């Protein structure tokens, strides 16, 4: 994974259409190794973007944001039960081809 991130940075130095920031995911073909994901940053870098949520090539970022945003206060212990906007999620899904 680190090698892939290193190659990505080298390409980004020569090609402006490639970002130097690299989020690498690994999924094994069987269950011998757990899937893992890591963002490779250098020094004091911060990631200047959000990673899209893609499932089988379909961008589900809108649905993921609608689902995860209300969970933040719940995960912080500020509320007991999260409110999920299921109506909004269903409307978002209807836009998809």
KOLDODREN-553292 format. One line per 2 residues: number of its first residue (from 1); for each residue x, y, z of C-alpha. Coordinates in nm, 3 decimals, padded with zeros to 5 digits. Example, Ala and Ser with C-alpha at 12.3 -4.5 7.8 and 13.67 -1.06 7.14 Angstrom:
BEGIN
1) 01.230 -00.450 00.780 | 01.367 -00.106 00.714 .
! end
This chain:
BEGIN
1) 00.000 00.000 00.000 | 00.285 00.237 00.084 .
3) 00.446 00.157 -00.253 | 00.124 00.247 -00.434 .
5) 00.102 00.577 -00.242 | 00.468 00.652 -00.325 .
7) 00.416 00.584 -00.696 | 00.103 00.803 -00.687 .
9) 00.307 01.096 -00.548 | 00.576 01.052 -00.812 .
11) 00.317 01.057 -01.090 | 00.153 01.365 -00.934 .
13) 00.484 01.552 -00.962 | 00.478 01.504 -01.341 .
15) 00.105 01.504 -01.419 | -00.114 01.781 -01.279 .
17) -00.431 01.575 -01.332 | -00.315 01.336 -01.056 .
19) -00.349 01.438 -00.691 | -00.052 01.364 -00.464 .
21) -00.290 01.256 -00.188 | -00.355 00.886 -00.178 .
23) -00.614 00.679 00.005 | -00.526 00.313 -00.043 .
25) -00.760 00.022 00.029 | -00.675 -00.346 00.029 .
27) -00.928 -00.627 -00.005 | -00.794 -00.981 -00.012 .
29) -00.946 -01.237 -00.248 | -01.024 -01.466 00.047 .
31) -01.068 -01.426 00.422 | -00.705 -01.485 00.524 .
33) -00.636 -01.112 00.557 | -00.869 -00.844 00.691 .
35) -00.952 -00.557 00.453 | -00.761 -00.242 00.541 .
37) -00.761 00.120 00.432 | -00.511 00.398 00.496 .
39) -00.448 00.757 00.391 | -00.079 00.823 00.328 .
41) 00.019 01.175 00.430 | 00.359 01.337 00.463 .
43) 00.474 01.557 00.751 | 00.191 01.789 00.863 .
45) -00.037 01.737 00.563 | -00.411 01.720 00.598 .
47) -00.642 01.560 00.347 | -00.807 01.838 00.142 .
49) -01.095 01.624 00.017 | -01.364 01.376 00.115 .
51) -01.353 01.023 -00.015 | -01.655 00.926 -00.224 .
53) -01.848 00.617 -00.121 | -01.858 00.390 -00.425 .
55) -02.038 00.056 -00.433 | -02.009 -00.144 -00.754 .
57) -01.924 00.179 -00.937 | -02.228 00.369 -00.804 .
59) -02.155 00.690 -00.611 | -02.345 00.665 -00.284 .
61) -02.178 00.966 -00.122 | -02.506 01.156 -00.085 .
63) -02.675 00.868 00.092 | -02.372 00.804 00.313 .
65) -02.360 01.170 00.417 | -02.733 01.172 00.497 .
67) -02.682 00.860 00.707 | -02.359 00.954 00.887 .
69) -02.417 01.323 00.967 | -02.702 01.263 01.215 .
71) -02.499 00.988 01.385 | -02.223 01.227 01.495 .
73) -02.404 01.358 01.808 | -02.511 01.000 01.887 .
75) -02.151 00.872 01.868 | -02.039 01.162 02.090 .
77) -02.300 01.065 02.350 | -02.495 01.392 02.312 .
79) -02.823 01.224 02.214 | -02.971 00.885 02.299 .
81) -03.123 00.796 01.961 | -03.019 00.931 01.621 .
83) -03.275 01.070 01.378 | -03.228 00.932 01.030 .
85) -03.388 01.115 00.740 | -03.524 00.806 00.566 .
87) -03.758 01.015 00.349 | -03.462 01.221 00.221 .
89) -03.259 00.904 00.165 | -03.540 00.753 -00.041 .
91) -03.574 01.073 -00.247 | -03.198 01.076 -00.311 .
93) -03.217 00.717 -00.431 | -03.500 00.796 -00.676 .
95) -03.270 01.034 -00.866 | -03.037 00.748 -00.954 .
97) -03.064 00.593 -01.299 .
! end
